[in-house]
Amino acid sequence: MELDKAICGEDLECLEELKELPTFLKKVDDSARHLAIVRVGNELPLVKSIDIKKAREEAEKVVPREFVDYLIRRALYLKYGGGVVNNRCKVCGQPASLIILRRQDTGIFESLVAEARCVCGSAWPTELWRCPNCDARGRENFEVYLLDEVRILKCKKCGYKFGEAEQPQLFEHLQTLHVKLTLLLHKI
């Protein structure tokens, strides 16, 4: 996969670890479902309504340090659901990092429907060619970089980078794709 090579280059150990990512993410989700997270307020995003220090201490017991915040975000999403507030993730407060394109049959023609997605799992409707961070609109506002599995878009107005991909055949592949994209975006 081209995305794996973009993340790892020729590092064989890294490529092997990426092969195990779907299994690891399933274990993280199992841990997220059992993580004792309690809201102590009604503030949004949800991550601001918990005792983050206590949540991190609990999360560090079950996942490597670099996945602690991901585990907490997944736990909040799985427990309280997702959504959008002011074009940001209701769980994390972050702009979408992946736009999923679904094909929709309109009778004679087919169109694309865009869904913004945060790595926690939260999703909400959006528009094509719209920056999730600054709301810039139109193709002319983006640089586009192509990989087989995903396109990387960079907003010319604010510099925000995010991915765009067609809906995977299997839903469980979506979270793996999103985490891989997140790893790549942290590198570039």
Salt bridges, closest charged atoms under 4 A:
ASP4 OD1 - LYS180 NZ 2.86
GLU10 OE2 - LYS5 NZ 3.58
GLU16 OE2 - LYS19 NZ 3.18
ASP29 OD2 - ARG74 NH2 2.73
ASP30 OD1 - ARG33 NH1 3.72
GLU58 OE2 - LYS61 NZ 3.15
GLU60 OE2 - ARG65 NH1 3.29
ASP69 OD1 - ARG56 NE 2.86
GLU110 OE1 - ARG103 NH1 3.24
GLU127 OE2 - ARG137 NH1 2.71
ASP135 OD1 - ARG130 NE 2.39
ASP135 OD2 - ARG137 NH2 3.10
GLU164 OE1 - ARG151 NE 3.04
GLU166 OE2 - ARG103 NH2 2.95
